[in-house]
């Protein structure tokens, strides 16, 4: 006889993790309430807490990348304007 593991949806895990982070109930109480083993609740609680720093770091990296791209475009525009100015200065100077 083959037994399959029960799979939980991401929404269910997120809901349970959020409740455990709030701390209104203990992990054992939450596990009993939802019929899940307490170690799973603890693991699901730990995942968002561990990933929180990367959430904020990713936003900083995205802003840094965007500003680097903007600086690159501005440098290209400055170069183009300098070339045009030099060309026009030579053309009118003759």
N, C-alpha and C positions, 0 to 999 in steps of 0.2 A: 504494500500500500504506500503510495507516494503522498507525502504531505507537502503543501506549499506554504511558503511564508506569507503572512498577511502584509500587504503593501499599503502604505499610508500616503495620502496625497500631500502635495506641498502646502496647500491651504490648511489642511489639518495640522501639519507639523508647525506651521507658522503661528497658528492660533494657540496651540499648546505651548510653544516657546514663549510667546508674548505673555500668556497667563503666568508661566513660571517666572518670567523676569519681573512681572509686577509684584509677585510674592504674596498675593492674597491667600494662597493655599500652599502647603508644602508639596514637595515633589511626590511624596507617597500619596497624599490626598488627590493630587491631579492624576496620578497613575490609576488610582482606584476609580476616580470619577469617569475617566475615559477608557478604562480597560486596557491600559498600556503598561509595560514594565517600566519601573521607575528609572532604570539606567538609560532607557531610550529618551525619556523626558529630559534627563540631565544632559544627554548628548545633544538633543535638539535645542536646549537652552544655551549650551556652550557655543554652538555654531554661529548664531548671529552676534553674540558678544565678541567672539574671536574675529569675525569678519567686519566688525564695525569700523576699525581703524582703516582697513583697506577701502571702505566706502568713501571716507573723507579724503584719503590719499588719492584715490582715483579722480575725484573732482579737482584736486589741485594739479594733478598731472594733465588733465584735459585743458585746464586754463593755461598752463605753461606751454603746452603744445600749440594751442590756438594763438597765444601771444608770439611764439617763435615764428609761426607761419605768417602772422601779420607783419612782424619785423622784416622777414624775408621779402614780402611783397613791397613794403615801403622802401627797402634798400634798392630793389629793382627799379622802382619808380624814380627814385632820386638819381640813379645812374642814367636812366633814360632822359630825364630833364637836363642833366649836366651836359650830355652829348648834344641835345637839341640847342642848348644855350651856346655852347662852343661853336656849333655849326652856324648858327645865326649871327654870332659875333664876327666870325670870319667872313660871312657873306656880306654883311653890311659894312665891314671895315674896308673892303676892296673898292 
